């Protein structure tokens, strides 16, 4: 048995012994609501909130109430995702056109990247990299790649088909504290260092809106928020309030949980 398979088998055995801590509605303390007809949102580490409304206008709201607006959302087709990890470099991804639009902190366009010009045609997940570049997972080549603002490939992993029995299809990429996390809801987390070496795999399946903060993994399903501190073998489960059941989107970040409803975005503190 390969070393990788031994690690996965050991973890799967240990996870059977995990204790689940269930919290009630009191774990989520209401903070505020931003009223509006929003379709999607993202947050950055400065507590700025990026809100896409149903007329395809993107608005950034800071904690002190300042705002900026980007009106050309539809110029490159239907917006697929927003990565606001770097408040100074916001990434808008248009999957159908394989195009990344880079905005500055005032939501002005800095540049656009056409991935097709780099022969990258099948990408579901992108993310800001620690060094101001951009991570993409190229499913055509089965490689995690780092590109610059011109779309040129700076580095890439080995072909995943040479490493794994089945190739992951990540829906999220997260760059945190010296590691890059790929999350595939059907296979779990794949963690790499910045040199492309696989560090571990964690088989937490069917999570949505995953996040990594201080070596702790977060994710949601329809009824719960999950929290796992790496190395602890203790997966914590927080039952979501019934009022979250009709949420369009839920996301954790900055010790808060954000819940998007059809009439606005609610913010909760987490005990």
C-alpha positions in Angstrom: 0.0 0.0 0.0 1.4 3.5 -0.9 2.2 6.0 1.8 -0.7 8.2 0.6 -3.2 5.4 0.8 -2.0 4.5 4.3 -2.5 8.1 5.4 -6.0 8.2 3.9 -6.9 4.9 5.5 -5.6 5.9 8.9 -7.6 9.2 8.8 -10.8 7.4 7.7 -10.3 5.1 10.7 -9.7 7.9 13.1 -12.6 10.0 11.8 -15.0 7.2 13.0 -13.9 8.0 16.5 -14.5 11.7 16.2 -16.9 13.3 18.6 -19.4 15.8 17.3 -20.2 18.8 19.5 -23.7 20.0 18.7 -24.6 23.6 19.4 -28.1 25.1 19.4 -29.3 28.4 17.9 -27.7 30.3 20.7 -24.3 29.7 19.0 -25.3 32.4 16.5 -25.8 35.9 17.8 -27.6 38.3 15.4 -25.5 41.4 14.5 -27.1 43.3 11.6 -28.9 43.1 8.2 -28.1 44.7 4.9 -31.4 45.0 3.1 -31.5 44.4 -0.7 -32.3 42.1 -3.5 -28.9 40.3 -3.7 -28.0 37.2 -5.7 -24.5 36.5 -4.3 -21.9 37.9 -1.9 -18.3 37.6 -0.8 -16.3 38.9 2.0 -12.6 39.9 2.6 -10.4 39.8 5.7 -11.1 43.5 6.4 -14.9 42.8 6.8 -15.7 44.4 3.5 -18.8 42.8 1.9 -19.2 42.4 -1.8 -22.8 42.2 -2.9 -24.0 41.3 -6.4 -27.6 42.3 -6.9 -30.2 40.9 -9.3 -29.5 43.6 -11.8 -25.8 42.6 -12.0 -24.4 45.5 -10.1 -21.5 44.7 -7.7 -21.3 46.8 -4.6 -18.6 46.8 -2.0 -19.6 48.0 1.5 -16.9 48.6 4.2 -17.6 48.3 7.9 -17.8 52.1 8.3 -20.4 52.3 5.5 -18.2 53.5 2.6 -19.1 51.9 -0.7 -17.9 51.4 -4.2 -19.8 50.2 -7.3 -18.9 48.1 -10.3 -21.5 48.3 -13.1 -19.8 46.3 -15.9 -20.4 42.8 -14.4 -22.2 41.5 -17.5 -19.6 42.7 -19.9 -17.9 39.3 -19.9 -21.0 37.1 -19.5 -22.5 35.6 -16.4 -20.3 36.0 -13.3 -19.4 32.6 -11.8 -17.5 33.5 -8.6 -15.8 36.3 -6.7 -12.5 35.9 -4.8 -12.0 38.8 -2.4 -9.2 37.2 -0.4 -6.9 40.1 -1.2 -8.8 43.4 -0.6 -6.5 45.2 -3.0 -7.0 42.7 -5.8 -10.6 41.3 -6.2 -11.0 38.5 -8.8 -14.2 38.1 -10.8 -14.3 34.8 -12.6 -16.4 34.2 -15.7 -16.3 30.4 -16.3 -18.2 30.3 -19.6 -15.6 32.6 -21.2 -12.6 31.4 -19.2 -11.9 35.0 -18.2 -10.7 36.6 -15.0 -11.4 40.3 -14.4 -9.1 41.9 -11.8 -10.5 44.9 -9.8 -8.6 47.2 -7.5 -10.0 48.2 -4.0 -12.2 50.9 -5.6 -13.6 48.3 -8.0 -11.9 49.7 -11.0 -10.7 47.2 -13.6 -7.0 46.6 -13.4 -6.7 44.0 -16.1 -8.4 41.0 -17.7 -7.0 37.5 -18.2 -8.2 35.3 -21.0 -7.2 31.8 -19.9 -7.9 30.4 -23.3 -4.9 32.3 -24.7 -2.8 30.1 -22.3 -4.5 27.0 -23.6 -6.4 26.7 -20.3 -10.0 25.8 -21.2 -11.6 23.9 -18.2 -11.4 25.7 -14.9 -14.1 25.7 -12.1 -12.0 27.2 -9.3 -9.6 30.1 -9.0 -8.1 32.0 -6.0 -5.8 34.7 -5.1 -2.3 33.5 -4.2 -0.2 34.6 -1.3 2.3 36.4 -3.6 -0.2 38.5 -5.5 -0.6 36.0 -8.3 -3.5 33.7 -9.1 -4.1 29.9 -8.6 -6.2 28.0 -11.1 -7.0 24.3 -11.4 -6.7 23.3 -15.0 -8.9 20.2 -15.3 -7.7 19.6 -18.9 -4.1 19.1 -17.8 -5.1 17.9 -14.3 -2.8 20.4 -12.7 -2.9 23.2 -10.1 -1.2 26.2 -11.8 -0.1 29.6 -10.6 -0.4 32.4 -13.2 0.5 36.0 -13.2 -1.6 39.0 -14.3 -0.8 38.3 -17.9 -2.0 34.7 -17.6 1.5 33.3 -18.0 2.0 30.1 -16.0 4.6 30.6 -13.3 4.5 27.2 -11.7 2.4 24.0 -11.8 2.0 20.7 -10.0 2.7 17.3 -11.5 -0.2 15.8 -13.5 -2.7 14.6 -10.9 -3.4 11.6 -13.1 0.0 10.3 -12.0 -0.8 10.8 -8.3 -4.4 9.8 -7.8 -6.7 7.0 -8.8 -9.4 9.5 -9.6 -8.8 13.1 -10.4 -10.4 15.8 -8.1 -12.6 18.4 -9.6 -12.3 21.2 -7.0 -15.0 23.8 -6.6 -12.9 25.9 -4.3 -9.2 26.9 -3.9 -8.0 28.5 -0.7 -4.5 29.8 0.0 -3.8 30.1 3.7 -0.8 30.2 5.9 1.7 28.5 3.6 -0.7 25.9 2.1 -3.1 25.6 -0.8 -6.4 23.8 -0.2 -8.4 22.3 -3.1 -11.9 21.2 -2.1 -14.0 18.7 -4.1 -17.4 18.0 -2.5 -17.2 14.4 -3.8 -13.7 13.7 -2.5 -12.8 16.2 0.2 -9.8 18.4 0.9 -6.5 18.1 -0.8 -3.7 20.2 0.8 -0.5 21.2 -1.0 2.5 23.3 0.0 3.6 26.2 -2.2 5.9 23.8 -4.1 3.1 21.6 -5.2 3.8 18.7 -2.8 0.7 17.0 -1.4 0.6 17.2 2.4 -2.6 15.5 3.2 -6.2 14.6 2.3 -9.2 15.0 4.5 -12.4 13.2 3.4 -15.0 15.7 4.5 -17.7 15.3 1.8 -20.6 17.4 0.6 -19.6 20.7 2.2 -20.4 24.0 0.7 -18.7 27.5 1.1 -15.6 26.0 2.7 -13.1 28.3 4.5 -9.8 27.9 6.3 -8.9 30.2 9.2 -5.9 29.6 11.5 -5.4 26.0 10.5 -9.1 25.3 11.0 -11.5 24.1 8.3 -15.1 25.3 8.0 -17.9 24.2 5.8 -21.7 24.0 5.6 -24.4 21.5 4.6 -28.1 22.2 4.6 -28.4 21.9 8.4 -25.0 22.4 10.0 -21.8 24.3 10.2 -18.7 22.1 10.5 -15.4 23.0 12.1 -12.3 20.9 12.1 -9.0 22.0 13.6 -6.3 20.1 11.7 -4.5 17.5 13.8 -7.2 17.4 16.5 -9.4 14.5 15.1 -12.3 16.4 16.5 -15.0 17.4 14.0 -17.4 19.9 15.6 -20.9 20.3 14.3 -23.1 23.4 15.0 -26.7 22.9 14.1 -28.0 25.9 12.1 -31.1 27.8 13.3 -34.3 27.0 11.4 -34.3 30.6 10.1 -31.3 29.7 8.0 -33.2 27.0 6.1 -34.3 29.2 3.2 -30.9 30.8 2.8 -29.6 31.4 -0.7 -26.0 31.4 0.5 -24.2 30.9 3.8 -20.5 31.7 4.5 -18.2 31.8 7.5 -15.4 34.3 7.9 -13.9 36.7 10.4 -15.6 34.9 13.3 -18.9 35.6 11.8 -21.5 33.8 9.7 -23.2 35.6 6.8 -26.6 34.4 5.7 -28.1 35.6 2.4 -31.9 35.6 2.1 -34.1 36.9 -0.7 -34.6 40.2 1.1 -31.1 40.9 2.4 -27.8 39.7 4.0 -27.8 38.9 7.7 -24.6 38.9 9.8 -24.2 36.7 13.0 -21.4 36.5 15.5 -20.4 32.9 16.4 -19.9 32.1 20.1 
